[in-house]
Amino acid sequence: MLRVVAALNGAEYVDTYGPTVGHDMCKAPADRWIEPLQPASPAAPAHPNAKGEAAMAGAVLRQLDRRHRY
């Protein structure tokens, strides 16, 4: 749905979910990028922690890099 809405509005969609696969809230604190309902790190429940945010930022930066290559 997000990809379609982005396309309909002339925006570019970047998949930030894909990089987090395998790092879900059921993983050990050292391995997860999404916090459980009772977070163990500074993050909102069921939201990305610092590692997850860094992974999503990396996905966006890679897309920008691909888009701006000459």
mmCIF file as Biopython writes it, N, C-alpha, C and O atoms, coordinates in Angstrom:
data_model
#
loop_
_atom_site.group_PDB
_atom_site.id
_atom_site.type_symbol
_atom_site.label_atom_id
_atom_site.label_alt_id
_atom_site.label_comp_id
_atom_site.label_asym_id
_atom_site.label_entity_id
_atom_site.label_seq_id
_atom_site.pdbx_PDB_ins_code
_atom_site.Cartn_x
_atom_site.Cartn_y
_atom_site.Cartn_z
_atom_site.occupancy
_atom_site.B_iso_or_equiv
_atom_site.auth_seq_id
_atom_site.auth_asym_id
_atom_site.pdbx_PDB_model_num
ATOM 1   N N  . MET A ? 1  ? 0.810  -1.170  0.000   1.0 0.0 1  A 1 
ATOM 2   C CA . MET A ? 1  ? 0.000  0.000   0.000   1.0 0.0 1  A 1 
ATOM 3   C C  . MET A ? 1  ? 0.871  1.258   0.000   1.0 0.0 1  A 1 
ATOM 4   O O  . MET A ? 1  ? 0.580  2.208   -0.727  1.0 0.0 1  A 1 
ATOM 5   N N  . LEU A ? 2  ? 1.923  1.274   0.797   1.0 0.0 2  A 1 
ATOM 6   C CA . LEU A ? 2  ? 2.788  2.447   0.844   1.0 0.0 2  A 1 
ATOM 7   C C  . LEU A ? 2  ? 3.468  2.700   -0.498  1.0 0.0 2  A 1 
ATOM 8   O O  . LEU A ? 2  ? 3.606  3.846   -0.925  1.0 0.0 2  A 1 
ATOM 9   N N  . ARG A ? 3  ? 3.890  1.628   -1.157  1.0 0.0 3  A 1 
ATOM 10  C CA . ARG A ? 3  ? 4.531  1.764   -2.468  1.0 0.0 3  A 1 
ATOM 11  C C  . ARG A ? 3  ? 3.553  2.375   -3.475  1.0 0.0 3  A 1 
ATOM 12  O O  . ARG A ? 3  ? 3.936  3.244   -4.259  1.0 0.0 3  A 1 
ATOM 13  N N  . VAL A ? 4  ? 2.310  1.934   -3.458  1.0 0.0 4  A 1 
ATOM 14  C CA . VAL A ? 4  ? 1.292  2.440   -4.392  1.0 0.0 4  A 1 
ATOM 15  C C  . VAL A ? 4  ? 0.988  3.906   -4.106  1.0 0.0 4  A 1 
ATOM 16  O O  . VAL A ? 4  ? 0.942  4.720   -5.028  1.0 0.0 4  A 1 
ATOM 17  N N  . VAL A ? 5  ? 0.783  4.245   -2.844  1.0 0.0 5  A 1 
ATOM 18  C CA . VAL A ? 5  ? 0.467  5.627   -2.488  1.0 0.0 5  A 1 
ATOM 19  C C  . VAL A ? 5  ? 1.640  6.548   -2.849  1.0 0.0 5  A 1 
ATOM 20  O O  . VAL A ? 5  ? 1.429  7.657   -3.338  1.0 0.0 5  A 1 
ATOM 21  N N  . ALA A ? 6  ? 2.855  6.097   -2.611  1.0 0.0 6  A 1 
ATOM 22  C CA . ALA A ? 6  ? 4.019  6.902   -3.000  1.0 0.0 6  A 1 
ATOM 23  C C  . ALA A ? 6  ? 4.015  7.142   -4.501  1.0 0.0 6  A 1 
ATOM 24  O O  . ALA A ? 6  ? 4.193  8.278   -4.943  1.0 0.0 6  A 1 
ATOM 25  N N  . ALA A ? 7  ? 3.816  6.102   -5.287  1.0 0.0 7  A 1 
ATOM 26  C CA . ALA A ? 7  ? 3.808  6.227   -6.748  1.0 0.0 7  A 1 
ATOM 27  C C  . ALA A ? 7  ? 2.697  7.162   -7.218  1.0 0.0 7  A 1 
ATOM 28  O O  . ALA A ? 7  ? 2.909  7.980   -8.113  1.0 0.0 7  A 1 
ATOM 29  N N  . LEU A ? 8  ? 1.530  7.044   -6.623  1.0 0.0 8  A 1 
ATOM 30  C CA . LEU A ? 8  ? 0.410  7.899   -7.015  1.0 0.0 8  A 1 
ATOM 31  C C  . LEU A ? 8  ? 0.657  9.374   -6.715  1.0 0.0 8  A 1 
ATOM 32  O O  . LEU A ? 8  ? 0.043  10.253  -7.320  1.0 0.0 8  A 1 
ATOM 33  N N  . ASN A ? 9  ? 1.551  9.631   -5.787  1.0 0.0 9  A 1 
ATOM 34  C CA . ASN A ? 9  ? 1.841  11.008  -5.391  1.0 0.0 9  A 1 
ATOM 35  C C  . ASN A ? 9  ? 3.209  11.490  -5.836  1.0 0.0 9  A 1 
ATOM 36  O O  . ASN A ? 9  ? 3.697  12.516  -5.363  1.0 0.0 9  A 1 
ATOM 37  N N  . GLY A ? 10 ? 3.831  10.747  -6.751  1.0 0.0 10 A 1 
ATOM 38  C CA . GLY A ? 10 ? 5.112  11.169  -7.309  1.0 0.0 10 A 1 
ATOM 39  C C  . GLY A ? 10 ? 6.286  11.051  -6.359  1.0 0.0 10 A 1 
ATOM 40  O O  . GLY A ? 10 ? 7.313  11.701  -6.554  1.0 0.0 10 A 1 
ATOM 41  N N  . ALA A ? 11 ? 6.144  10.230  -5.338  1.0 0.0 11 A 1 
ATOM 42  C CA . ALA A ? 11 ? 7.227  10.034  -4.373  1.0 0.0 11 A 1 
ATOM 43  C C  . ALA A ? 11 ? 7.897  8.691   -4.630  1.0 0.0 11 A 1 
ATOM 44  O O  . ALA A ? 11 ? 7.290  7.786   -5.203  1.0 0.0 11 A 1 
ATOM 45  N N  . GLU A ? 12 ? 9.117  8.569   -4.216  1.0 0.0 12 A 1 
ATOM 46  C CA . GLU A ? 12 ? 9.853  7.313   -4.355  1.0 0.0 12 A 1 
ATOM 47  C C  . GLU A ? 12 ? 9.725  6.511   -3.064  1.0 0.0 12 A 1 
ATOM 48  O O  . GLU A ? 12 ? 9.928  7.043   -1.972  1.0 0.0 12 A 1 
ATOM 49  N N  . TYR A ? 13 ? 9.394  5.251   -3.192  1.0 0.0 13 A 1 
ATOM 50  C CA . TYR A ? 13 ? 9.246  4.366   -2.036  1.0 0.0 13 A 1 
ATOM 51  C C  . TYR A ? 13 ? 10.569 3.665   -1.761  1.0 0.0 13 A 1 
ATOM 52  O O  . TYR A ? 13 ? 11.241 3.208   -2.685  1.0 0.0 13 A 1 
ATOM 53  N N  . VAL A ? 14 ? 10.933 3.584   -0.503  1.0 0.0 14 A 1 
ATOM 54  C CA . VAL A ? 14 ? 12.116 2.830   -0.083  1.0 0.0 14 A 1 
ATOM 55  C C  . VAL A ? 14 ? 11.655 1.789   0.925   1.0 0.0 14 A 1 
ATOM 56  O O  . VAL A ? 14 ? 11.010 2.121   1.920   1.0 0.0 14 A 1 
ATOM 57  N N  . ASP A ? 15 ? 11.985 0.538   0.668   1.0 0.0 15 A 1 
ATOM 58  C CA . ASP A ? 15 ? 11.622 -0.551  1.578   1.0 0.0 15 A 1 
ATOM 59  C C  . ASP A ? 15 ? 12.508 -0.489  2.814   1.0 0.0 15 A 1 
ATOM 60  O O  . ASP A ? 15 ? 13.698 -0.795  2.741   1.0 0.0 15 A 1 
ATOM 61  N N  . THR A ? 16 ? 11.943 -0.098  3.938   1.0 0.0 16 A 1 
ATOM 62  C CA . THR A ? 16 ? 12.698 -0.090  5.194   1.0 0.0 16 A 1 
ATOM 63  C C  . THR A ? 16 ? 12.351 -1.294  6.060   1.0 0.0 16 A 1 
ATOM 64  O O  . THR A ? 16 ? 12.955 -1.498  7.113   1.0 0.0 16 A 1 
ATOM 65  N N  . TYR A ? 17 ? 11.376 -2.095  5.618   1.0 0.0 17 A 1 
ATOM 66  C CA . TYR A ? 17 ? 11.018 -3.309  6.349   1.0 0.0 17 A 1 
ATOM 67  C C  . TYR A ? 17 ? 11.996 -4.438  6.040   1.0 0.0 17 A 1 
ATOM 68  O O  . TYR A ? 17 ? 12.441 -5.137  6.951   1.0 0.0 17 A 1 
ATOM 69  N N  . GLY A ? 18 ? 12.325 -4.618  4.796   1.0 0.0 18 A 1 
ATOM 70  C CA . GLY A ? 18 ? 13.197 -5.717  4.369   1.0 0.0 18 A 1 
ATOM 71  C C  . GLY A ? 18 ? 14.474 -5.854  5.187   1.0 0.0 18 A 1 
ATOM 72  O O  . GLY A ? 18 ? 14.811 -6.957  5.618   1.0 0.0 18 A 1 
ATOM 73  N N  . PRO A ? 19 ? 15.189 -4.757  5.409   1.0 0.0 19 A 1 
ATOM 74  C CA . PRO A ? 19 ? 16.437 -4.877  6.175   1.0 0.0 19 A 1 
ATOM 75  C C  . PRO A ? 19 ? 16.249 -5.351  7.612   1.0 0.0 19 A 1 
ATOM 76  O O  . PRO A ? 19 ? 17.195 -5.839  8.231   1.0 0.0 19 A 1 
ATOM 77  N N  . THR A ? 20 ? 15.048 -5.213  8.144   1.0 0.0 20 A 1 
ATOM 78  C CA . THR A ? 20 ? 14.831 -5.607  9.541   1.0 0.0 20 A 1 
ATOM 79  C C  . THR A ? 20 ? 14.443 -7.078  9.702   1.0 0.0 20 A 1 
ATOM 80  O O  . THR A ? 20 ? 14.390 -7.580  10.825  1.0 0.0 20 A 1 
ATOM 81  N N  . VAL A ? 21 ? 14.172 -7.770  8.600   1.0 0.0 21 A 1 
ATOM 82  C CA . VAL A ? 21 ? 13.766 -9.177  8.676   1.0 0.0 21 A 1 
ATOM 83  C C  . VAL A ? 21 ? 14.886 -9.978  9.353   1.0 0.0 21 A 1 
ATOM 84  O O  . VAL A ? 21 ? 16.056 -9.871  8.985   1.0 0.0 21 A 1 
ATOM 85  N N  . GLY A ? 22 ? 14.507 -10.764 10.331  1.0 0.0 22 A 1 
ATOM 86  C CA . GLY A ? 22 ? 15.474 -11.544 11.091  1.0 0.0 22 A 1 
ATOM 87  C C  . GLY A ? 22 ? 15.956 -10.836 12.347  1.0 0.0 22 A 1 
ATOM 88  O O  . GLY A ? 22 ? 16.746 -11.380 13.118  1.0 0.0 22 A 1 
ATOM 89  N N  . HIS A ? 23 ? 15.473 -9.621  12.540  1.0 0.0 23 A 1 
ATOM 90  C CA . HIS A ? 23 ? 15.865 -8.834  13.717  1.0 0.0 23 A 1 
ATOM 91  C C  . HIS A ? 23 ? 14.619 -8.367  14.468  1.0 0.0 23 A 1 
ATOM 92  O O  . HIS A ? 23 ? 14.591 -7.263  15.012  1.0 0.0 23 A 1 
ATOM 93  N N  . ASP A ? 24 ? 13.589 -9.219  14.493  1.0 0.0 24 A 1 
ATOM 94  C CA . ASP A ? 24 ? 12.301 -8.837  15.073  1.0 0.0 24 A 1 
ATOM 95  C C  . ASP A ? 24 ? 12.338 -8.813  16.596  1.0 0.0 24 A 1 
ATOM 96  O O  . ASP A ? 24 ? 13.348 -9.146  17.214  1.0 0.0 24 A 1 
ATOM 97  N N  . MET A ? 25 ? 11.223 -8.414  17.182  1.0 0.0 25 A 1 
ATOM 98  C CA . MET A ? 25 ? 11.143 -8.231  18.629  1.0 0.0 25 A 1 
ATOM 99  C C  . MET A ? 25 ? 11.278 -9.525  19.428  1.0 0.0 25 A 1 
ATOM 100 O O  . MET A ? 25 ? 11.456 -9.475  20.645  1.0 0.0 25 A 1 
ATOM 101 N N  . CYS A ? 26 ? 11.199 -10.672 18.777  1.0 0.0 26 A 1 
ATOM 102 C CA . CYS A ? 26 ? 11.358 -11.946 19.485  1.0 0.0 26 A 1 
ATOM 103 C C  . CYS A ? 26 ? 12.824 -12.339 19.642  1.0 0.0 26 A 1 
ATOM 104 O O  . CYS A ? 26 ? 13.132 -13.286 20.366  1.0 0.0 26 A 1 
ATOM 105 N N  . LYS A ? 27 ? 13.718 -11.635 18.985  1.0 0.0 27 A 1 
ATOM 106 C CA . LYS A ? 27 ? 15.146 -11.932 19.086  1.0 0.0 27 A 1 
ATOM 107 C C  . LYS A ? 27 ? 15.692 -11.419 20.414  1.0 0.0 27 A 1 
ATOM 108 O O  . LYS A ? 27 ? 15.048 -10.629 21.104  1.0 0.0 27 A 1 
ATOM 109 N N  . ALA A ? 28 ? 16.881 -11.880 20.753  1.0 0.0 28 A 1 
ATOM 110 C CA . ALA A ? 28 ? 17.565 -11.408 21.964  1.0 0.0 28 A 1 
ATOM 111 C C  . ALA A ? 28 ? 17.855 -9.912  21.822  1.0 0.0 28 A 1 
ATOM 112 O O  . ALA A ? 28 ? 17.997 -9.420  20.703  1.0 0.0 28 A 1 
ATOM 113 N N  . PRO A ? 29 ? 17.944 -9.185  22.933  1.0 0.0 29 A 1 
ATOM 114 C CA . PRO A ? 29 ? 18.184 -7.738  22.862  1.0 0.0 29 A 1 
ATOM 115 C C  . PRO A ? 29 ? 19.373 -7.344  21.974  1.0 0.0 29 A 1 
ATOM 116 O O  . PRO A ? 29 ? 19.315 -6.319  21.294  1.0 0.0 29 A 1 
ATOM 117 N N  . ALA A ? 30 ? 20.424 -8.126  21.970  1.0 0.0 30 A 1 
ATOM 118 C CA . ALA A ? 30 ? 21.597 -7.785  21.157  1.0 0.0 30 A 1 
ATOM 119 C C  . ALA A ? 30 ? 21.345 -7.960  19.656  1.0 0.0 30 A 1 
ATOM 120 O O  . ALA A ? 30 ? 22.037 -7.361  18.833  1.0 0.0 30 A 1 
ATOM 121 N N  . ASP A ? 31 ? 20.358 -8.778  19.310  1.0 0.0 31 A 1 
ATOM 122 C CA . ASP A ? 31 ? 20.100 -9.096  17.901  1.0 0.0 31 A 1 
ATOM 123 C C  . ASP A ? 31 ? 18.871 -8.404  17.316  1.0 0.0 31 A 1 
ATOM 124 O O  . ASP A ? 31 ? 18.703 -8.383  16.097  1.0 0.0 31 A 1 
ATOM 125 N N  . ARG A ? 32 ? 18.023 -7.845  18.149  1.0 0.0 32 A 1 
ATOM 126 C CA . ARG A ? 32 ? 16.779 -7.280  17.612  1.0 0.0 32 A 1 
ATOM 127 C C  . ARG A ? 32 ? 16.945 -5.803  17.261  1.0 0.0 32 A 1 
ATOM 128 O O  . ARG A ? 32 ? 17.714 -5.063  17.875  1.0 0.0 32 A 1 
ATOM 129 N N  . TRP A ? 33 ? 16.192 -5.423  16.255  1.0 0.0 33 A 1 
ATOM 130 C CA . TRP A ? 33 ? 16.150 -4.035  15.809  1.0 0.0 33 A 1 
ATOM 131 C C  . TRP A ? 33 ? 14.781 -3.426  16.057  1.0 0.0 33 A 1 
ATOM 132 O O  . TRP A ? 33 ? 14.586 -2.225  15.870  1.0 0.0 33 A 1 
ATOM 133 N N  . ILE A ? 34 ? 13.834 -4.251  16.477  1.0 0.0 34 A 1 
ATOM 134 C CA . ILE A ? 34 ? 12.481 -3.811  16.825  1.0 0.0 34 A 1 
ATOM 135 C C  . ILE A ? 34 ? 12.260 -4.210  18.288  1.0 0.0 34 A 1 
ATOM 136 O O  . ILE A ? 34 ? 12.507 -5.357  18.662  1.0 0.0 34 A 1 
ATOM 137 N N  . GLU A ? 35 ? 11.808 -3.293  19.090  1.0 0.0 35 A 1 
ATOM 138 C CA . GLU A ? 35 ? 11.632 -3.580  20.512  1.0 0.0 35 A 1 
ATOM 139 C C  . GLU A ? 35 ? 10.279 -4.243  20.774  1.0 0.0 35 A 1 
ATOM 140 O O  . GLU A ? 35 ? 9.304  -3.973  20.072  1.0 0.0 35 A 1 
ATOM 141 N N  . PRO A ? 36 ? 10.226 -5.113  21.790  1.0 0.0 36 A 1 
ATOM 142 C CA . PRO A ? 36 ? 8.953  -5.754  22.154  1.0 0.0 36 A 1 
ATOM 143 C C  . PRO A ? 36 ? 8.037  -4.764  22.879  1.0 0.0 36 A 1 
ATOM 144 O O  . PRO A ? 36 ? 8.364  -3.585  23.010  1.0 0.0 36 A 1 
ATOM 145 N N  . LEU A ? 37 ? 6.907  -5.251  23.340  1.0 0.0 37 A 1 
ATOM 146 C CA . LEU A ? 37 ? 5.942  -4.381  24.005  1.0 0.0 37 A 1 
ATOM 147 C C  . LEU A ? 37 ? 6.487  -3.780  25.298  1.0 0.0 37 A 1 
ATOM 148 O O  . LEU A ? 37 ? 6.027  -2.725  25.736  1.0 0.0 37 A 1 
ATOM 149 N N  . GLN A ? 38 ? 7.460  -4.442  25.903  1.0 0.0 38 A 1 
ATOM 150 C CA . GLN A ? 38 ? 8.182  -3.872  27.043  1.0 0.0 38 A 1 
ATOM 151 C C  . GLN A ? 38 ? 9.631  -3.688  26.604  1.0 0.0 38 A 1 
ATOM 152 O O  . GLN A ? 38 ? 10.443 -4.596  26.785  1.0 0.0 38 A 1 
ATOM 153 N N  . PRO A ? 39 ? 9.974  -2.534  26.030  1.0 0.0 39 A 1 
ATOM 154 C CA . PRO A ? 39 ? 11.304 -2.306  25.469  1.0 0.0 39 A 1 
ATOM 155 C C  . PRO A ? 39 ? 12.427 -2.478  26.485  1.0 0.0 39 A 1 
ATOM 156 O O  . PRO A ? 39 ? 12.278 -2.168  27.666  1.0 0.0 39 A 1 
ATOM 157 N N  . ALA A ? 40 ? 13.542 -2.977  25.995  1.0 0.0 40 A 1 
ATOM 158 C CA . ALA A ? 40 ? 14.744 -3.111  26.822  1.0 0.0 40 A 1 
ATOM 159 C C  . ALA A ? 40 ? 15.740 -1.999  26.505  1.0 0.0 40 A 1 
ATOM 160 O O  . ALA A ? 40 ? 16.764 -1.872  27.178  1.0 0.0 40 A 1 
ATOM 161 N N  . SER A ? 41 ? 15.450 -1.204  25.497  1.0 0.0 41 A 1 
ATOM 162 C CA . SER A ? 41 ? 16.309 -0.077  25.134  1.0 0.0 41 A 1 
ATOM 163 C C  . SER A ? 41 ? 15.420 1.136   24.887  1.0 0.0 41 A 1 
ATOM 164 O O  . SER A ? 41 ? 14.200 1.003   24.789  1.0 0.0 41 A 1 
ATOM 165 N N  . PRO A ? 42 ? 16.022 2.314   24.788  1.0 0.0 42 A 1 
ATOM 166 C CA . PRO A ? 42 ? 15.212 3.522   24.570  1.0 0.0 42 A 1 
ATOM 167 C C  . PRO A ? 42 ? 14.516 3.500   23.207  1.0 0.0 42 A 1 
ATOM 168 O O  . PRO A ? 42 ? 15.092 3.917   22.202  1.0 0.0 42 A 1 
ATOM 169 N N  . ALA A ? 43 ? 13.312 3.025   23.182  1.0 0.0 43 A 1 
ATOM 170 C CA . ALA A ? 43 ? 12.484 2.990   21.973  1.0 0.0 43 A 1 
ATOM 171 C C  . ALA A ? 43 ? 11.040 2.775   22.402  1.0 0.0 43 A 1 
ATOM 172 O O  . ALA A ? 43 ? 10.769 2.239   23.476  1.0 0.0 43 A 1 
ATOM 173 N N  . ALA A ? 44 ? 10.137 3.195   21.559  1.0 0.0 44 A 1 
ATOM 174 C CA . ALA A ? 44 ? 8.716  2.966   21.842  1.0 0.0 44 A 1 
ATOM 175 C C  . ALA A ? 44 ? 8.412  1.487   21.650  1.0 0.0 44 A 1 
ATOM 176 O O  . ALA A ? 44 ? 9.072  0.829   20.846  1.0 0.0 44 A 1 
ATOM 177 N N  . PRO A ? 45 ? 7.436  0.951   22.362  1.0 0.0 45 A 1 
ATOM 178 C CA . PRO A ? 45 ? 7.053  -0.449  22.178  1.0 0.0 45 A 1 
ATOM 179 C C  . PRO A ? 45 ? 6.682  -0.742  20.724  1.0 0.0 45 A 1 
ATOM 180 O O  . PRO A ? 45 ? 5.981  0.039   20.081  1.0 0.0 45 A 1 
ATOM 181 N N  . ALA A ? 46 ? 7.159  -1.870  20.221  1.0 0.0 46 A 1 
ATOM 182 C CA . ALA A ? 46 ? 6.886  -2.341  18.861  1.0 0.0 46 A 1 
ATOM 183 C C  . ALA A ? 46 ? 7.383  -1.363  17.794  1.0 0.0 46 A 1 
ATOM 184 O O  . ALA A ? 46 ? 6.799  -1.258  16.716  1.0 0.0 46 A 1 
ATOM 185 N N  . HIS A ? 47 ? 8.460  -0.657  18.106  1.0 0.0 47 A 1 
ATOM 186 C CA . HIS A ? 47 ? 9.076  0.280   17.168  1.0 0.0 47 A 1 
ATOM 187 C C  . HIS A ? 47 ? 10.578 0.007   17.079  1.0 0.0 47 A 1 
ATOM 188 O O  . HIS A ? 47 ? 11.137 -0.676  17.937  1.0 0.0 47 A 1 
ATOM 189 N N  . PRO A ? 48 ? 11.227 0.537   16.048  1.0 0.0 48 A 1 
ATOM 190 C CA . PRO A ? 48 ? 12.665 0.311   15.889  1.0 0.0 48 A 1 
ATOM 191 C C  . PRO A ? 48 ? 13.469 0.918   17.037  1.0 0.0 48 A 1 
ATOM 192 O O  . PRO A ? 48 ? 13.140 1.981   17.562  1.0 0.0 48 A 1 
ATOM 193 N N  . ASN A ? 49 ? 14.529 0.210   17.406  1.0 0.0 49 A 1 
ATOM 194 C CA . ASN A ? 49 ? 15.498 0.754   18.350  1.0 0.0 49 A 1 
ATOM 195 C C  . ASN A ? 49 ? 16.599 1.439   17.521  1.0 0.0 49 A 1 
ATOM 196 O O  . ASN A ? 49 ? 16.435 1.611   16.313  1.0 0.0 49 A 1 
ATOM 197 N N  . ALA A ? 50 ? 17.694 1.822   18.139  1.0 0.0 50 A 1 
ATOM 198 C CA . ALA A ? 50 ? 18.758 2.539   17.422  1.0 0.0 50 A 1 
ATOM 199 C C  . ALA A ? 50 ? 19.322 1.710   16.262  1.0 0.0 50 A 1 
ATOM 200 O O  . ALA A ? 50 ? 19.608 2.257   15.197  1.0 0.0 50 A 1 
ATOM 201 N N  . LYS A ? 51 ? 19.482 0.401   16.461  1.0 0.0 51 A 1 
ATOM 202 C CA . LYS A ? 51 ? 19.993 -0.452  15.374  1.0 0.0 51 A 1 
ATOM 203 C C  . LYS A ? 51 ? 19.000 -0.508  14.219  1.0 0.0 51 A 1 
ATOM 204 O O  . LYS A ? 51 ? 19.395 -0.484  13.054  1.0 0.0 51 A 1 
ATOM 205 N N  . GLY A ? 52 ? 17.711 -0.582  14.542  1.0 0.0 52 A 1 
ATOM 206 C CA . GLY A ? 52 ? 16.683 -0.598  13.513  1.0 0.0 52 A 1 
ATOM 207 C C  . GLY A ? 52 ? 16.617 0.710   12.755  1.0 0.0 52 A 1 
ATOM 208 O O  . GLY A ? 52 ? 16.481 0.717   11.532  1.0 0.0 52 A 1 
ATOM 209 N N  . GLU A ? 53 ? 16.713 1.812   13.472  1.0 0.0 53 A 1 
ATOM 210 C CA . GLU A ? 53 ? 16.714 3.129   12.826  1.0 0.0 53 A 1 
ATOM 211 C C  . GLU A ? 53 ? 17.927 3.271   11.904  1.0 0.0 53 A 1 
ATOM 212 O O  . GLU A ? 53 ? 17.811 3.808   10.802  1.0 0.0 53 A 1 
ATOM 213 N N  . ALA A ? 54 ? 19.084 2.792   12.353  1.0 0.0 54 A 1 
ATOM 214 C CA . ALA A ? 54 ? 20.295 2.859   11.520  1.0 0.0 54 A 1 
ATOM 215 C C  . ALA A ? 54 ? 20.132 2.011   10.262  1.0 0.0 54 A 1 
ATOM 216 O O  . ALA A ? 54 ? 20.566 2.417   9.184   1.0 0.0 54 A 1 
ATOM 217 N N  . ALA A ? 55 ? 19.511 0.842   10.388  1.0 0.0 55 A 1 
ATOM 218 C CA . ALA A ? 55 ? 19.297 -0.022  9.222   1.0 0.0 55 A 1 
ATOM 219 C C  . ALA A ? 55 ? 18.342 0.632   8.227   1.0 0.0 55 A 1 
ATOM 220 O O  . ALA A ? 55 ? 18.557 0.564   7.017   1.0 0.0 55 A 1 
ATOM 221 N N  . MET A ? 56 ? 17.293 1.261   8.737   1.0 0.0 56 A 1 
ATOM 222 C CA . MET A ? 56 ? 16.349 1.940   7.843   1.0 0.0 56 A 1 
ATOM 223 C C  . MET A ? 56 ? 17.006 3.147   7.174   1.0 0.0 56 A 1 
ATOM 224 O O  . MET A ? 56 ? 16.792 3.389   5.986   1.0 0.0 56 A 1 
ATOM 225 N N  . ALA A ? 57 ? 17.795 3.897   7.923   1.0 0.0 57 A 1 
ATOM 226 C CA . ALA A ? 57 ? 18.513 5.030   7.332   1.0 0.0 57 A 1 
ATOM 227 C C  . ALA A ? 57 ? 19.472 4.545   6.254   1.0 0.0 57 A 1 
ATOM 228 O O  . ALA A ? 57 ? 19.610 5.182   5.210   1.0 0.0 57 A 1 
ATOM 229 N N  . GLY A ? 58 ? 20.138 3.417   6.505   1.0 0.0 58 A 1 
ATOM 230 C CA . GLY A ? 58 ? 21.039 2.846   5.507   1.0 0.0 58 A 1 
ATOM 231 C C  . GLY A ? 58 ? 20.310 2.485   4.226   1.0 0.0 58 A 1 
ATOM 232 O O  . GLY A ? 58 ? 20.842 2.688   3.134   1.0 0.0 58 A 1 
ATOM 233 N N  . ALA A ? 59 ? 19.102 1.953   4.342   1.0 0.0 59 A 1 
ATOM 234 C CA . ALA A ? 59 ? 18.314 1.613   3.155   1.0 0.0 59 A 1 
ATOM 235 C C  . ALA A ? 59 ? 17.989 2.860   2.345   1.0 0.0 59 A 1 
ATOM 236 O O  . ALA A ? 59 ? 18.070 2.849   1.116   1.0 0.0 59 A 1 
ATOM 237 N N  . VAL A ? 60 ? 17.625 3.925   3.029   1.0 0.0 60 A 1 
ATOM 238 C CA . VAL A ? 60 ? 17.314 5.183   2.336   1.0 0.0 60 A 1 
ATOM 239 C C  . VAL A ? 60 ? 18.565 5.757   1.686   1.0 0.0 60 A 1 
ATOM 240 O O  . VAL A ? 60 ? 18.517 6.202   0.540   1.0 0.0 60 A 1 
ATOM 241 N N  . LEU A ? 61 ? 19.680 5.752   2.401   1.0 0.0 61 A 1 
ATOM 242 C CA . LEU A ? 61 ? 20.926 6.284   1.841   1.0 0.0 61 A 1 
ATOM 243 C C  . LEU A ? 61 ? 21.399 5.481   0.638   1.0 0.0 61 A 1 
ATOM 244 O O  . LEU A ? 61 ? 21.896 6.056   -0.331  1.0 0.0 61 A 1 
ATOM 245 N N  . ARG A ? 62 ? 21.251 4.155   0.685   1.0 0.0 62 A 1 
ATOM 246 C CA . ARG A ? 62 ? 21.631 3.329   -0.480  1.0 0.0 62 A 1 
ATOM 247 C C  . ARG A ? 62 ? 20.767 3.676   -1.689  1.0 0.0 62 A 1 
ATOM 248 O O  . ARG A ? 62 ? 21.267 3.754   -2.811  1.0 0.0 62 A 1 
ATOM 249 N N  . GLN A ? 63 ? 19.477 3.885   -1.460  1.0 0.0 63 A 1 
ATOM 250 C CA . GLN A ? 63 ? 18.577 4.251   -2.558  1.0 0.0 63 A 1 
ATOM 251 C C  . GLN A ? 63 ? 18.970 5.608   -3.137  1.0 0.0 63 A 1 
ATOM 252 O O  . GLN A ? 63 ? 18.991 5.783   -4.356  1.0 0.0 63 A 1 
ATOM 253 N N  . LEU A ? 64 ? 19.277 6.557   -2.277  1.0 0.0 64 A 1 
ATOM 254 C CA . LEU A ? 64 ? 19.712 7.873   -2.754  1.0 0.0 64 A 1 
ATOM 255 C C  . LEU A ? 64 ? 21.006 7.768   -3.531  1.0 0.0 64 A 1 
ATOM 256 O O  . LEU A ? 64 ? 21.172 8.428   -4.557  1.0 0.0 64 A 1 
ATOM 257 N N  . ASP A ? 65 ? 21.923 6.945   -3.053  1.0 0.0 65 A 1 
ATOM 258 C CA . ASP A ? 65 ? 23.195 6.760   -3.736  1.0 0.0 65 A 1 
ATOM 259 C C  . ASP A ? 65 ? 22.980 6.169   -5.126  1.0 0.0 65 A 1 
ATOM 260 O O  . ASP A ? 65 ? 23.590 6.626   -6.092  1.0 0.0 65 A 1 
ATOM 261 N N  . ARG A ? 66 ? 22.118 5.154   -5.236  1.0 0.0 66 A 1 
ATOM 262 C CA . ARG A ? 66 ? 21.822 4.546   -6.551  1.0 0.0 66 A 1 
ATOM 263 C C  . ARG A ? 66 ? 21.165 5.557   -7.476  1.0 0.0 66 A 1 
ATOM 264 O O  . ARG A ? 66 ? 21.432 5.576   -8.678  1.0 0.0 66 A 1 
ATOM 265 N N  . ARG A ? 67 ? 20.331 6.372   -6.929  1.0 0.0 67 A 1 
ATOM 266 C CA . ARG A ? 67 ? 19.560 7.324   -7.746  1.0 0.0 67 A 1 
ATOM 267 C C  . ARG A ? 67 ? 20.453 8.447   -8.277  1.0 0.0 67 A 1 
ATOM 268 O O  . ARG A ? 67 ? 20.185 8.987   -9.350  1.0 0.0 67 A 1 
ATOM 269 N N  . HIS A ? 68 ? 21.498 8.802   -7.550  1.0 0.0 68 A 1 
ATOM 270 C CA . HIS A ? 68 ? 22.317 9.943   -7.921  1.0 0.0 68 A 1 
ATOM 271 C C  . HIS A ? 68 ? 23.651 9.565   -8.572  1.0 0.0 68 A 1 
ATOM 272 O O  . HIS A ? 68 ? 24.536 10.408  -8.719  1.0 0.0 68 A 1 
ATOM 273 N N  . ARG A ? 69 ? 23.785 8.321   -8.950  1.0 0.0 69 A 1 
ATOM 274 C CA . ARG A ? 69 ? 25.003 7.929   -9.669  1.0 0.0 69 A 1 
ATOM 275 C C  . ARG A ? 69 ? 24.921 8.403   -11.102 1.0 0.0 69 A 1 
ATOM 276 O O  . ARG A ? 69 ? 23.846 8.429   -11.701 1.0 0.0 69 A 1 
ATOM 277 N N  . TYR A ? 70 ? 26.040 8.769   -11.636 1.0 0.0 70 A 1 
ATOM 278 C CA . TYR A ? 70 ? 26.068 9.271   -13.012 1.0 0.0 70 A 1 
ATOM 279 C C  . TYR A ? 70 ? 26.741 8.280   -13.934 1.0 0.0 70 A 1 
ATOM 280 O O  . TYR A ? 70 ? 26.856 8.532   -15.133 1.0 0.0 70 A 1 
#
